[in-house]
């Protein structure tokens, strides 16, 4: 059995049958635009600047001024959540980050019904 961990908080175990067990669910967070005009590209750029330039953040616009994203790094995201709001370094946006109580894609499902 090999143990590998592309996500720092959770180990993955590959069994003899090749199946992966313990695969983590990505953390769903929402960036809320407080000032400025947001876009998927601006939110993605800021997340790449603040946390990791190599991750695919899977940013989606879920409502006016709200952008959902997926991430593996709980500690860094919890730090961003502690700030009431902050000025982005790569754009003119003032934003806040919140935990999402929904699973990824739930917003778009709700908007369609």
Secondary structure as UniProt FT lines:
FT   STRAND          2..4
FT   TURN            8..9
FT   STRAND          12..14
FT   TURN            16..17
FT   STRAND          20..21
FT   STRAND          27..35
FT   HELIX           40..50
FT   STRAND          60..63
FT   TURN            64..65
FT   STRAND          66..71
FT   HELIX           74..82
FT   STRAND          86..87
FT   STRAND          94..99
FT   TURN            104..105
FT   HELIX           106..112
//
